[in-house]
Amino acid sequence: MSKIYFQGTFGAYSHLAALSIFKDAEIIPCKTFDECFLKASKDDSSKIIIPESNRITGNIGIEYLIFKYRLNIYSEYFQKIEHNLLGLPGTKISEIKDVYSHGQALSQCSRFIKSNNLIEHVRADTAGSAEMVSKEKDKSKAAIASSLSAKTYNLEIIQKNIENEKGNLTRFLIMGKNISQPEFENKKYITSFLFKLKSKPAALYQALGGFAINGVNLTKLQSYPEKNTFDSFFFLCDLDGHIEDQKVQKSLEELGLHCQDFHVLGVFEADKIREK
């Protein structure tokens, strides 16, 4: 049985996403994202499922680990995020004073929190907050988490779907040590890669010229400082297309001329949700 690692505790949105994709795998929680990446880099029979960005609150902040471990990306998965207010069974909303969750979940439910005069407390993750509320047995405390967390920790959903905006999605990446990519067919693909430029004026402008000339669409380009420095940056990039497509190859060859580090992270089918 293959192993799938996720960050957090059982009931987390990552756990929910893992259950949606991997029906027969052994799903194992890790305390930190670093631990997930480390486990997968040592065991090529395992995979990790990692939240990469959220439609509303942006990047999750795992880019430095992508750069450090350079695991292969096999696929992307968009999980619908529905936040719920969870409390001890029989709790009324008027009894709740304190609400606990991950910082992003709290900000995504800020209107509900404000309108009910709740005091927010930032915790490491959503499911861990639900576990804490369950253990403390205090009706004045509630958590914002998934419906799976309610089931996992015997809590009641006091109020469903309390997020500010409906249609909130988190993009997850499924990654592992082995390199694998799909055959080039008539489908929509994404090629994901990282690069670091040679230090010279207008390097980025020149490096990206190849994509414009060849008509290749960049869907993501983000810069991050290398560890312990503010004058050396690496870039994470996604483009529309398969690496075996001639236009993509020409663009990447042009980019390579301006790089001191270049690494393909993965080629995978674009999630159908992108077409909506």
PAZAPA-4460 file (N, C-alpha, C; in steps of 0.05 Angstrom, whole numbers, plus 32768, in hexadecimal, padded with zeros to 4 digits):
% residues 276
    n_x    n_y    n_z   ca_x   ca_y   ca_z    c_x    c_y    c_z   seq   type   mol
   8011   7FE8   8000   8000   8000   8000   8012   8019   8000     1      M     A
   800C   802B   7FEE   801C   8044   7FED   8016   8056   8004     2      S     A
   802A   8066   800B   8026   8079   8022   8023   8096   8017     3      K     A
   8010   80A4   8023   800C   80C0   801C   800F   80D0   8035     4      I     A
   8021   80E3   8035   8026   80F5   804C   8019   8110   8048     5      Y     A
   800E   811B   805E   8002   8136   805D   800A   8144   8076     6      F     A
   8009   815F   8075   8010   816F   808D   7FF6   8174   809D     7      Q     A
   7FF8   8171   80B7   7FE1   8176   80C8   7FD9   815E   80D7     8      G     A
   7FC0   815E   80E1   7FB5   8147   80EF   7F9D   813D   80E0     9      T     A
   7F93   8125   80E7   7F7C   811A   80D9   7F64   812D   80DA    10      F     A
   7F57   8130   80C4   7F41   8143   80C2   7F48   815D   80B4    11      G     A
   7F62   8161   80AF   7F6C   8179   80A1   7F62   8178   8084    12      A     A
   7F62   8190   8077   7F5A   8192   805B   7F6D   8181   8049    13      Y     A
   7F86   817F   8051   7F99   816E   8042   7F91   8150   8044    14      S     A
   7F87   8149   805C   7F7E   812D   8060   7F65   8128   804E    15      H     A
   7F53   813C   804E   7F3B   813A   803D   7F43   8137   801F    16      L     A
   7F56   8147   8016   7F5F   8146   7FFA   7F6C   812A   7FF5    17      A     A
   7F7C   8120   8007   7F89   8106   8004   7F74   80F0   8001    18      A     A
   7F5F   80F1   8012   7F49   80DD   8010   7F3B   80DE   7FF6    19      L     A
   7F38   80F6   7FEA   7F2A   80F9   7FD0   7F3A   80ED   7FB9    20      S     A
   7F55   80EE   7FBB   7F66   80E5   7FA5   7F6F   80C8   7FA9    21      I     A
   7F78   80C1   7FC1   7F84   80A7   7FC6   7F71   8096   7FD6    22      F     A
   7F62   8085   7FC7   7F4E   8074   7FD5   7F5A   805E   7FE6    23      K     A
   7F70   8053   7FDD   7F7B   803B   7FEB   7F96   803F   7FF8    24      D     A
   7F9F   8057   7FFA   7FBA   805C   8005   7FB9   805E   8024    25      A     A
   7FD0   805B   8030   7FD3   8060   804D   7FDA   807E   8050    26      E     A
   7FC8   808D   805D   7FCB   80AA   805F   7FD6   80B1   807A    27      I     A
   7FED   80BE   807A   7FFD   80C2   8093   8001   80E0   8099    28      I     A
   7FFA   80EA   80B1   7FFF   8106   80B7   801C   810C   80BF    29      P     A
   8025   8124   80B9   803F   812E   80C1   803B   8148   80D0    30      C     A
   804D   814E   80E3   804B   8167   80F2   8050   8180   80E1    31      K     A
   8064   817E   80CF   806C   8195   80BF   806D   818E   80A1    32      T     A
   806D   81A3   8091   8071   819F   8074   808D   8193   806E    33      F     A
   80A0   819D   807D   80BC   8194   807A   80BE   8175   807D    34      D     A
   80AF   816B   8092   80AF   814F   8098   80A3   813F   8080    35      E     A
   808E   814A   8074   8081   813D   805C   8096   813A   8046    36      C     A
   80A3   8150   803F   80B6   8150   8029   80CD   813D   802F    37      F     A
   80D7   813D   8048   80ED   812D   8050   80E6   810F   804D    38      L     A
   80CE   8107   8056   80C5   80EB   8054   80C4   80E2   8037    39      K     A
   80B9   80F3   8026   80B6   80EC   8009   80D1   80EB   7FFB    40      A     A
   80E4   80FC   8004   80FE   80FC   7FF7   810F   80E3   7FFE    41      S     A
   8107   80D6   8015   8116   80BE   801D   8108   80A4   8015    42      K     A
   80EF   80A6   800E   80E0   808D   8007   80D2   8091   7FEC    43      D     A
   80DC   8084   7FD8   80D1   8089   7FBD   80B6   807B   7FB8    44      D     A
   80AD   806B   7FCC   8092   805E   7FC8   807C   806F   7FD4    45      S     A
   8084   8086   7FE0   806F   8097   7FED   806B   80B1   7FDD    46      S     A
   8055   80BE   7FE3   804E   80D8   7FD7   8045   80EB   7FED    47      K     A
   8045   8105   7FE6   803B   8119   7FF9   8025   8129   7FEB    48      I     A
   8012   8133   7FFA   7FFE   8145   7FF0   8000   815F   7FFF    49      I     A
   8006   8175   7FF1   800E   818E   7FFE   7FFD   81A5   7FF3    50      I     A
   7FF1   81B5   8005   7FE3   81CD   7FFB   7FF7   81E2   7FF1    51      P     A
   7FF3   81EB   7FD9   8006   81FE   7FCD   7FFC   821B   7FCE    52      E     A
   7FE3   821E   7FC7   7FD8   823A   7FC8   7FB9   8238   7FCC    53      S     A
   7FAF   824F   7FD5   7F92   8251   7FD9   7F87   8268   7FC7    54      N     A
   7F70   8263   7FBC   7F64   8277   7FA9   7F61   8292   7FB5    55      R     A
   7F5B   8293   7FCF   7F55   82AD   7FDC   7F6E   82B9   7FEB    56      I     A
   7F7B   82A8   7FFA   7F91   82B3   800B   7FAD   82AE   7FFF    57      T     A
   7FAF   82A2   7FE7   7FC8   82A1   7FDA   7FDA   8289   7FE2    58      G     A
   7FF4   828E   7FE1   8007   8278   7FE5   8007   826E   8002    59      N     A
   800B   8254   8005   800C   8247   801F   8028   824B   802C    60      I     A
   803D   824D   801B   8058   8252   8025   806A   823A   8025    61      G     A
   8067   8227   8012   8078   820F   8012   808D   8210   7FFB    62      I     A
   8090   8227   7FEF   80A1   8229   7FD7   80BE   8222   7FDE    63      E     A
   80C8   822A   7FF5   80E4   8225   7FFC   80E9   8206   7FFE    64      Y     A
   80D4   81F7   8005   80D7   81DA   8007   80D7   81CD   7FEB    65      L     A
   80C7   81D9   7FD9   80C7   81CF   7FBD   80E3   81D3   7FB2    66      I     A
   80EF   81EB   7FB8   810A   81F1   7FAE   811F   81DF   7FBB    67      F     A
   811C   81DA   7FD5   8130   81CA   7FE4   8130   81AC   7FDC    68      K     A
   8118   81A0   7FDA   8116   8183   7FD6   8113   817B   7FB9    69      Y     A
   8107   818D   7FA9   8104   8188   7F8C   80F6   816D   7F86    70      R     A
   80E1   8168   7F94   80D1   8150   7F8E   80C2   8154   7F74    71      L     A
   80BB   813E   7F68   80AC   813F   7F4F   808E   8144   7F55    72      N     A
   8081   8155   7F45   8065   815A   7F47   8056   8148   7F34    73      I     A
   8044   8137   7F3F   8035   8124   7F2E   801A   812F   7F25    74      Y     A
   800E   813F   7F36   7FF3   814A   7F2F   7FEC   8160   7F41    75      S     A
   7FD7   816F   7F39   7FCB   8183   7F4A   7FAF   817C   7F50    76      E     A
   7FA5   8186   7F67   7F89   8180   7F6E   7F7D   8198   7F7D    77      Y     A
   7F66   81A1   7F74   7F59   81B8   7F80   7F43   81AE   7F94    78      F     A
   7F48   81B4   7FAD   7F34   81AC   7FC2   7F23   81C4   7FC9    79      Q     A
   7F08   81BF   7FC9   7EF6   81D4   7FD1   7EF8   81D7   7FEF    80      K     A
   7EFC   81F0   7FF9   7F00   81F5   8015   7EE6   8200   8021    81      I     A
   7ED9   81F0   8032   7EC1   81F8   8040   7EC6   81F8   805E    82      E     A
   7EC8   8210   8069   7ECE   8213   8086   7EB4   8211   8096    83      H     A
   7EB6   8203   80AD   7EA0   8200   80BF   7EA8   8208   80DB    84      N     A
   7E95   8212   80EA   7E9A   8218   8107   7E93   81FF   8116    85      L     A
   7EA7   81F4   8123   7EA3   81DA   8132   7EA5   81DF   8150    86      L     A
   7E92   81D3   815F   7E92   81D6   817C   7E8A   81BC   8189    87      G     A
   7E8A   81BC   81A3   7E81   81A4   81B2   7E63   819F   81AC    88      L     A
   7E5A   8186   81AB   7E3E   8181   81A5   7E2C   8190   81B8    89      P     A
   7E17   819C   81AD   7E03   81AB   81BC   7E0A   81C8   81C2    90      G     A
   7E21   81D2   81B7   7E2A   81ED   81BB   7E19   8201   81AA    91      T     A
   7E11   8217   81B6   7E03   822C   81A7   7E18   8240   819F    92      K     A
   7E13   824E   8188   7E27   8261   817E   7E2B   8278   8193    93      I     A
   7E16   827E   81A2   7E18   8294   81B6   7E2B   828D   81CD    94      S     A
   7E30   8273   81D1   7E42   826A   81E7   7E60   826C   81DF    95      E     A
   7E65   826F   81C5   7E81   826E   81BC   7E8E   828A   81BE    96      I     A
   7EA6   828A   81CA   7EB5   82A3   81CD   7ECF   82A3   81BC    97      K     A
   7EDD   828B   81BD   7EF7   8289   81B0   7EF6   8275   8198    98      D     A
   7F03   827D   8182   7F03   826C   816B   7F21   8267   8163    99      V     A
   7F27   824E   815D   7F42   8245   8157   7F44   8239   813B   100      Y     A
   7F59   8240   812D   7F5E   8234   8113   7F79   823E   8107   101      S     A
   7F7F   8234   80EF   7F96   823D   80E1   7F92   825A   80D8   102      H     A
   7FA7   826A   80D7   7FA5   8286   80D0   7F95   828B   80B6   103      G     A
   7F9A   827B   80A2   7F8C   827F   8088   7F6E   827A   808B   104      Q     A
   7F67   8265   809A   7F4A   825E   809E   7F3C   8275   80AD   105      A     A
   7F4A   8280   80C0   7F3E   8297   80D0   7F3A   82AF   80BE   106      L     A
   7F4D   82B5   80AC   7F4A   82CC   809B   7F35   82C7   8086   107      S     A
   7F31   82AE   807E   7F1D   82A7   806A   7F01   82A7   8075   108      Q     A
   7EFF   82A8   8090   7EE4   82A9   809E   7EE1   82C2   80AE   109      C     A
   7EF0   82D7   80A7   7EF2   82F0   80B8   7ED7   82FD   80BC   110      S     A
   7EC5   82FC   80A8   7EAB   830A   80AB   7E9A   82FC   80C0   111      R     A
   7E9A   82E1   80BF   7E8A   82D2   80D3   7E95   82D6   80EF   112      F     A
   7EAF   82D6   80F2   7EBC   82DA   810C   7EB5   82F5   8117   113      I     A
   7EB6   8309   8106   7EB0   8325   810F   7E93   8328   8117   114      K     A
   7E81   831D   8106   7E64   8321   810C   7E5B   8312   8125   115      S     A
   7E6A   82FE   812D   7E63   82EF   8145   7E75   82F6   815D   116      N     A
   7E85   830C   815A   7E97   8315   816F   7EA8   8300   817C   117      N     A
   7EB4   82EF   816B   7EC5   82D9   8175   7EE2   82E3   8177   118      L     A
   7EF0   82D8   818A   7F0C   82DF   818D   7F1C   82C9   817F   119      I     A
   7F2D   82D1   816B   7F3A   82BD   815C   7F56   82B6   8167   120      E     A
   7F5D   829D   8164   7F77   8293   816E   7F84   8282   8157   121      H     A
   7F9B   828B   814F   7FA9   827D   8139   7FB7   8264   8143   122      V     A
   7FB1   824E   8136   7FBE   8234   813D   7FCD   8229   8124   123      R     A
   7FDC   8214   8128   7FEC   8209   8112   7FDB   81FE   80FB   124      A     A
   7FC4   81F2   8102   7FB3   81E8   80EC   7F95   81E5   80F5   125      D     A
   7F84   81E1   80E1   7F67   81E0   80E6   7F5F   81C8   80F6   126      T     A
   7F68   81B0   80EE   7F60   8197   80FB   7F6B   8196   8117   127      A     A
   7F84   81A0   811B   7F90   81A1   8136   7F7F   81B2   8149   128      G     A
   7F73   81C7   813E   7F62   81D9   814E   7F49   81C9   8156   129      S     A
   7F3D   81BA   8144   7F26   81AA   814A   7F2C   8195   815F   130      A     A
   7F43   8189   815D   7F4C   8175   8171   7F4E   8182   818D   131      E     A
   7F59   819A   818E   7F5C   81A8   81A7   7F41   81AE   81B4   132      M     A
   7F2E   81B8   81A4   7F13   81BF   81AE   7F06   81A6   81B9   133      V     A
   7F09   8190   81AB   7EFE   8176   81B4   7F09   816E   81CF   134      S     A
   7F23   8171   81D3   7F30   8169   81EC   7F2A   817B   8203   135      K     A
   7F28   8195   81FE   7F25   81A9   8214   7F08   81AA   8220   136      E     A
   7EF5   81A0   8210   7ED9   819E   821A   7ECE   81B8   8226   137      K     A
   7ED4   81CE   8218   7ECC   81E8   8221   7EBA   81F4   820C   138      D     A
   7EA0   81F8   8212   7E8C   8201   81FE   7E92   821D   81F4   139      K     A
   7EA3   822C   8201   7EA9   8248   81F8   7EBE   8247   81E1   140      S     A
   7EC9   822F   81DC   7EDE   822D   81C7   7ED4   821E   81AF   141      K     A
   7EDA   8228   8197   7ED3   821B   817E   7EEA   821C   816B   142      A     A
   7EE8   820B   8156   7EFD   820A   8141   7EF1   820F   8126   143      A     A
   7F01   8219   8114   7EF8   821B   80F8   7F08   8205   80E9   144      I     A
   7EF9   81F2   80DE   7F06   81DB   80D1   7EF2   81CD   80BE   145      A     A
   7EFB   81B7   80B3   7EEB   81A8   809F   7ED6   8197   80AD   146      S     A
   7EC3   818D   809D   7EAE   817B   80A8   7EBB   8161   80AF   147      S     A
   7ED1   8159   80A2   7EE0   8141   80A9   7EEB   8143   80C6   148      L     A
   7EF5   815C   80CD   7EFF   8160   80E8   7EE8   815D   80FD   149      S     A
   7ED0   8165   80F6   7EB9   8162   8108   7EB5   8144   810E   150      A     A
   7EB5   8134   80F8   7EB1   8117   80FB   7EC8   810B   810B   151      K     A
   7EE1   8113   8104   7EF9   8107   8111   7EFA   810C   812F   152      T     A
   7EF2   8124   8138   7EF5   812B   8154   7EDA   812E   8163   153      Y     A
   7EC5   8122   8158   7EAA   8122   8164   7EA1   813D   816C   154      N     A
   7EA3   8150   815A   7E99   816B   815E   7E80   816F   814D   155      L     A
   7E72   8184   8154   7E59   818B   8146   7E5F   81A2   8133   156      E     A
   7E53   81A1   811B   7E55   81B9   8109   7E40   81CD   8113   157      I     A
   7E4A   81E2   8120   7E38   81F7   812B   7E2D   8208   8114   158      I     A
   7E3F   820E   8100   7E37   821D   80E9   7E48   8214   80D1   159      Q     A
   7E3A   820E   80BB   7E48   8204   80A3   7E51   821B   8091   160      K     A
   7E65   8217   8081   7E6D   8229   806C   7E6E   8246   8074   161      N     A
   7E80   824C   8087   7E81   8267   8092   7E96   8279   8085   162      I     A
   7EA2   826F   806E   7EB7   827E   8061   7EAB   8297   8054   163      E     A
   7EBC   82AC   8051   7EB3   82C5   8045   7EAA   82C1   8028   164      N     A
   7EB9   82B2   8019   7EB2   82AE   7FFD   7EAE   8291   7FF6   165      E     A
   7E98   828B   7FE9   7E93   826F   7FE0   7EA6   826A   7FC8   166      K     A
   7EA9   8250   7FC2   7EBA   8249   7FAC   7ED8   824C   7FB2   167      G     A
   7EDF   824A   7FCC   7EFB   824B   7FD4   7F08   8231   7FCE   168      N     A
   7F1F   8232   7FC1   7F2E   821A   7FB9   7F4B   821B   7FC3   169      L     A
   7F55   8204   7FCB   7F72   8202   7FD1   7F7E   81EF   7FBC   170      T     A
   7F94   81F7   7FB1   7FA2   81E6   7F9D   7FB7   81D5   7FAC   171      R     A
   7FB4   81BB   7FA9   7FC6   81A8   7FB4   7FD8   819C   7F9F   172      F     A
   7FF1   8196   7FA6   8004   8188   7F94   800A   816D   7FA0   173      L     A
   8009   8159   7F8E   8011   813E   7F96   802D   8139   7F8B   174      I     A
   8040   8133   7F9E   805C   8133   7F97   806A   811A   7FA2   175      M     A
   8081   8113   7F96   8090   80FC   7F9F   80AC   80FC   7F93   176      G     A
   80BC   80E8   7F9A   80D8   80E8   7F92   80DC   80DE   7F75   177      K     A
   80CC   80CA   7F6D   80D0   80BF   7F51   80C6   80D3   7F3C   178      N     A
   80D5   80D4   7F26   80CD   80E6   7F10   80BA   80D7   7EFE   179      I     A
   80A4   80E3   7EF8   808F   80D7   7EE8   8080   80ED   7EDA   180      S     A
   807B   80EA   7EC0   806B   80FE   7EB2   805A   80F1   7E9D   181      Q     A
   8042   80FC   7E97   8030   80F0   7E84   803A   80F2   7E67   182      P     A
   8031   80E0   7E56   8036   80E1   7E3A   802A   80FB   7E2F   183      E     A
   8036   8106   7E1A   802D   811F   7E0E   8016   8118   7DFB   184      F     A
   7FFD   811F   7E03   7FE5   811A   7DF3   7FD6   8134   7DF0   185      E     A
   7FBE   8131   7DE4   7FAE   8149   7DE0   7F9E   8150   7DF9   186      N     A
   7FAC   8158   7E0E   7F9F   8160   7E27   7FAC   8179   7E31   187      K     A
   7FA1   8184   7E46   7FAD   819D   7E52   7FC1   8195   7E68   188      K     A
   7FD9   819E   7E65   7FEE   8198   7E78   7FFA   81B1   7E85   189      Y     A
   8007   81AC   7E9B   8016   81C1   7EA8   8033   81B7   7EAC   190      I     A
   8046   81C7   7EA5   8062   81C1   7EAB   806B   81D4   7EC1   191      T     A
   8075   81C9   7ED7   807D   81D9   7EEE   809C   81D7   7EF1   192      S     A
   80A9   81ED   7EF6   80C6   81ED   7EF8   80D0   8204   7F0A   193      F     A
   80E9   8202   7F12   80F5   8218   7F21   810F   8220   7F13   194      L     A
   8116   8239   7F17   812F   8242   7F0B   813B   8259   7F1C   195      F     A
   8155   825C   7F19   8164   8272   7F26   8174   827F   7F10   196      K     A
   8172   8299   7F0D   817F   82A8   7EF7   819C   82AE   7EFD   197      L     A
   81AC   82B1   7EE7   81C7   82BC   7EEA   81C4   82D9   7EF3   198      K     A
   81D6   82E3   7F02   81D4   82FE   7F0C   81DE   8312   7EF8   199      S     A
   81CB   831D   7EE9   81D2   8332   7ED5   81BA   8343   7ED0   200      K     A
   81BD   835C   7EC7   81A7   836E   7EC2   8193   8362   7EAE   201      P     A
   8179   8367   7EB3   8163   835E   7EA0   8162   8340   7E9C   202      A     A
   816D   8331   7EAE   816E   8314   7EAA   8152   8308   7EA8   203      A     A
   8140   8311   7EB9   8125   8305   7EB9   8117   830C   7E9F   204      L     A
   8119   8325   7E97   810D   832F   7E7E   8116   831E   7E66   205      Y     A
   8130   8319   7E65   813B   830A   7E4F   8133   82EC   7E50   206      Q     A
   8133   82E2   7E69   812D   82C5   7E6D   8110   82BF   7E65   207      A     A
   80FE   82D2   7E69   80E2   82CD   7E64   80DA   82D2   7E46   208      L     A
   80EC   82DE   7E37   80E7   82E5   7E1B   80DE   82CD   7E0B   209      G     A
   80EB   82B6   7E10   80E5   829D   7E01   80C8   8295   7E03   210      G     A
   80BC   8299   7E1A   80A0   8291   7E1E   808E   82A3   7E0C   211      F     A
   8094   82BC   7E0B   8084   82CF   7DFB   8087   82C8   7DDD   212      A     A
   80A0   82C4   7DD4   80A5   82BE   7DB8   8097   82A4   7DAF   213      I     A
   8097   8290   7DC1   808B   8276   7DBA   806E   8273   7DC1   214      N     A
   8062   8289   7DCC   8045   8288   7DD2   803E   8275   7DE9   215      G     A
   8050   8273   7DFD   804B   8260   7E13   8040   8271   7E2B   216      V     A
   802A   8267   7E37   801D   8276   7E4C   8028   826E   7E68   217      N     A
   8034   8281   7E76   803D   827C   7E91   8025   8281   7EA4   218      L     A
   801D   826D   7EB4   8006   8271   7EC5   800F   8278   7EE2   219      T     A
   8029   8275   7EE7   8033   827D   7F02   8051   8283   7F00   220      K     A
   8059   8299   7F0C   8075   82A1   7F0E   8079   82AF   7F28   221      L     A
   8087   82A2   7F3A   808A   82AE   7F55   80A8   82AC   7F5D   222      Q     A
   80B1   82C2   7F69   80CD   82C3   7F72   80CF   82BF   7F90   223      S     A
   80E4   82B1   7F99   80E9   82AD   7FB5   8107   82B0   7FBB   224      Y     A
   810D   82BE   7FD1   812A   82C0   7FD7   8135   82A5   7FDF   225      P     A
   814D   82A0   7FD7   815B   8287   7FE0   8160   828A   7FFE   226      E     A
   8163   8273   800B   8166   8274   8029   817E   8286   8031   227      K     A
   8179   8296   8045   818E   82A7   8051   8199   82BC   803E   228      N     A
   8189   82C4   802A   8193   82D9   8018   817B   82EA   800E   229      T     A
   8181   8303   8007   816D   8313   7FFA   8176   831D   7FDF   230      F     A
   818D   8313   7FD5   8196   831C   7FBB   8197   8305   7FA7   231      D     A
   818E   82ED   7FAF   818D   82D6   7F9D   8171   82CA   7F9E   232      S     A
   8164   82CA   7F87   8148   82C1   7F86   8145   82A9   7F74   233      F     A
   8133   8297   7F7C   812B   8282   7F68   810E   8287   7F61   234      F     A
   8105   827D   7F4B   80EA   8281   7F41   80DC   8266   7F3E   235      F     A
   80C3   8265   7F45   80B2   824E   7F41   809F   8255   7F2A   236      L     A
   809C   8243   7F18   808D   824A   7F00   807B   8232   7EF6   237      C     A
   8063   8238   7EED   8052   8225   7EE0   804C   8230   7EC4   238      D     A
   804B   821E   7EB1   8043   8227   7E96   802E   8214   7E8B   239      L     A
   801E   821E   7E78   800A   820E   7E6B   8018   81FE   7E55   240      D     A
   8018   81E3   7E57   8024   81D3   7E42   8035   81BC   7E4D   241      G     A
   803B   81AA   7E3B   804C   8192   7E42   8068   8198   7E39   242      H     A
   807B   818E   7E49   8098   8193   7E43   80A1   8188   7E28   243      I     A
   8092   8175   7E1D   8099   816A   7E03   808E   817A   7DEC   244      E     A
   807D   818D   7DF2   8073   819F   7DDD   808A   81B1   7DD4   245      D     A
   808D   81B3   7DBA   80A4   81C2   7DAF   80A6   81DF   7DB8   246      Q     A
   808F   81EC   7DBA   808E   8208   7DC3   8099   820A   7DDF   247      K     A
   8091   81F7   7DF0   8099   81F7   7E0C   80B7   81F2   7E0E   248      V     A
   80C1   81DF   7DFE   80DD   81D8   7DFE   80EF   81F0   7DF6   249      Q     A
   80E6   81FD   7DE0   80F5   8215   7DD7   80F6   822B   7DEC   250      K     A
   80E0   822F   7DFA   80DE   8244   7E0F   80F1   823D   7E26   251      S     A
   80F1   8224   7E2E   8102   821B   7E44   8120   821C   7E3D   252      L     A
   8126   8216   7E24   8142   8217   7E1B   814C   8234   7E1C   253      E     A
   813B   8247   7E14   8141   8263   7E15   8145   826C   7E32   254      E     A
   8133   8263   7E43   8135   8269   7E60   8150   825F   7E6C   255      L     A
   8157   8246   7E64   816F   8239   7E6E   8188   8249   7E6A   256      G     A
   8189   8258   7E54   81A1   8268   7E4E   81A7   827D   7E63   257      L     A
   8192   8285   7E71   8194   829B   7E85   8195   8291   7EA2   258      H     A
   8195   8276   7EA5   8193   826B   7EC1   81AD   825F   7ECB   259      C     A
   81B0   8261   7EE5   81C7   8252   7EF1   81BC   8239   7EFF   260      Q     A
   81A1   8237   7F01   8194   821F   7F0D   8179   821D   7F00   261      D     A
   8173   8205   7EF6   8159   8200   7EE9   8151   81E3   7EEF   262      F     A
   8138   81E0   7EF7   812F   81C4   7EFE   8111   81C1   7EF8   263      H     A
   810A   81AD   7EE9   80EE   81A7   7EE3   80E3   8197   7EFB   264      V     A
   80CD   81A2   7F06   80C1   8195   7F1D   80AC   8180   7F15   265      L     A
   809F   8184   7EFE   808B   8170   7EF6   807B   8179   7EDE   266      G     A
   8070   8165   7ED1   805D   816A   7EBA   8045   815A   7EC2   267      V     A
   802D   8167   7EC2   8015   8159   7ECB   7FFD   8164   7EBD   268      F     A
   7FE7   8155   7EBD   7FCE   815F   7EB1   7FC2   8175   7EC1   269      E     A
   7FB9   818A   7EB4   7FAB   81A0   7EC2   7F91   8196   7ECD   270      A     A
   7F8B   819D   7EE6   7F72   8195   7EF2   7F5B   81A1   7EE2   271      D     A
   7F46   8191   7EDF   7F2E   8199   7ECE   7F22   81B3   7ED9   272      K     A
   7F25   81B8   7EF3   7F19   81D0   7EFF   7F23   81EA   7EF3   273      I     A
   7F3B   81E9   7EE7   7F47   8201   7EDA   7F36   820A   7EC3   274      R     A
   7F28   81F8   7EB7   7F18   81FF   7E9F   7EFE   820D   7EA6   275      E     A
   7EF6   820D   7EBF   7EDD   8219   7EC7   7EE0   8237   7EC9   276      K     A
***
